[in-house]
């Protein structure tokens, strides 16, 4: 069977299944007594709650089956909520006026500006030139330099592509051929450093913003850039140390390196002196990062800082006016803005309370933070084999688990972080939309299969990071 036909059949199956579930929940099935009671207590009714569930199931099945693009499915869900379930327009589309969406828009404009002027590339080579030309030295450099750069540019794909392109350059200079252990090891290290370290930072990637936006308002207001980073310090330390030693063990090449320390220095010198626009983009990036770090001191919301930086990118000519249509992935903004409304809509018809009654006894059996971390990791990995979209996986699980965490005394931020970190897997190609373009930058010299053991290593290290953070999170009052 041709691959194209298989994809089409999958879309048809999931498309029809989603429509059928929506129809059954909206017009055939009756609300369970427990859902009816929860809906009435919330000022709604069982039939309305059932319609919202049916429409949401349609969206989930369409996301899973990739029936249409994520943003189209999200838009269909919002429209059906308003038309079929009589949700108010303000409730369905209200997230588009919130801080998270505008933070995403502003930060992505800044990211494009910093990447366009070459400043991000300059930072990377500046740091890499100080590393040892050995495999271990470059392995450590990829992890450390990528992590330093991670909070500077929230566009995960741009960071990963740049980091991997540099890794390919270095692997060639070191004499590592196609599919060699050394080349594969440097690729995975670059991917992990520039891409997978993102959960440690609020500005790490668009997935960080998805998690941030999915938090309840009361929780979100207490999470600043600094709070987020401080909470993730133990995880980040375990991530860096664990990834270095596991990748060294998995990919240590038998041959020595042919690269000299001058290679990275030559690459840095090729960039030449900083131009006016690059200098401006560097200043704007420094301003934004400083304001995000000092948000609790200045009282200036992170979204306002991002929008000021974005405005100045256009005002100074770094970005052209027409680039507003390409600098921001508007489809992703529509997707995130739409699904971020899910929590409020669920709450308005009592679905949150209903899920709490059903799921709390199950999670109550965990009994400890250790068991909770293990259960959340297992749930996330299972979900990611079904839900291809990482953003959708994060937000769907947050919507389901939010009511449960309230009764267990666990901050939803911690639940989200665990889901986010575990969900970065790439066991199979379709699981990670950021990993795919990064791998493509190796031009066929590294296969997906040769990186899977790196994925296993990351998941084990990430899990250990979560477990090591439990007493620290308890000390901070999150658990």
RANORDA-V520037 format. One record per helix or strand. SS is the DSSP state (~ for helix, > for strand). FROM is the first residue (numbers start at 1). LEN is the number of residues. If there is no record, write none. Layout:
ss=SS from=FROM len=LEN
ss=SS from=FROM len=LEN
This chain:
ss=~ from=3 len=26
ss=~ from=33 len=9
ss=~ from=46 len=20
ss=~ from=70 len=14
ss=~ from=89 len=9
ss=~ from=99 len=18
ss=~ from=119 len=10
ss=~ from=135 len=16
ss=~ from=156 len=18
ss=~ from=181 len=14
ss=~ from=196 len=5
ss=~ from=206 len=9
ss=~ from=217 len=4
ss=~ from=225 len=27
ss=~ from=262 len=9
ss=~ from=276 len=18
ss=~ from=295 len=4
ss=~ from=302 len=14
ss=~ from=321 len=7
ss=~ from=330 len=10
ss=~ from=342 len=7
ss=~ from=351 len=14
ss=~ from=369 len=16
ss=~ from=390 len=19
ss=~ from=412 len=11
ss=~ from=429 len=3
ss=~ from=433 len=8
ss=~ from=449 len=28
